[in-house]
Amino acid sequence: MKPGFDVSESQKPYMDVPVFPQEGPIHLDEILGRGRPLELEIGFGKGHFIIERALYRPEATILGIETRRKWVHLAESRAQKRAVGNVVVRHGDARALLKRMQPDRCFERVFINFPDPWWKAKHAKRMVVTQELGRDLVRLLVRGGEIMIQTDVDFRADAYLEELSAVEELEPLGQGGRVEENPFRARSLREIRCEELGMPVYRILFVRK
């Protein structure tokens, strides 16, 4: 590109990324295929965790949902460069999309890594991890399916525990829902950075009864 050449927002490559149908049910069988175990990452960022998880578990298909188009484009490009064929990424807001997904009881695991980067009390309404999200995930999880959340913010971890503990069909694992280690053989960039700096990572793990 020549210096000073201005590309409009609509011409940027990340504006044309995969999305879900705008209306009606979202039939995951049509998007992800049939006969393979399914996992979900909500808010996959730049795609480090989802690609590592897919490489560790090649027999499964990992669906990722991300609100930032640029990061959907980046993760898709990285998966293609590394020939990771069992990652499917889509742009959108999981809080709305989960309600439209079919069939029930299709995901074995759901991962949410370092969500909710808002600090003020007025931003609480933007929280991703809520009782409502928990109930939506309960419908989509197989029995024995797991939800893992990671954060480096202590009061957010407390809030997530409170929200998910209020969902009757979810049972906390570890010490009241807290686990020390990440058992899933994949790490997000934020997790790696926290570990390098010696910062705490709060890990929350629930299972669908």
Buried (B, 14 or more C-beta within 10 A) or exposed (E): EEEEEEEEEEEEEBEEBEEBEEEEEBEBEEBBEEEEBBBBBBBBBBBBBBBBBBBEBEEBBBBBBBBBBBBBBBBBEBBEEEEBEBBBBBBBEBBEBBBBBEEEEBBBBBBBBBBBEEEEEEEEEEBBBBBBBBBBBBBBBBEEBBBBBBBBBEEBBEBBBEBBBEBEBBBBBBEEBBBEEBEBEBBBBBBEBBEEEEEEBBBBBBBBE
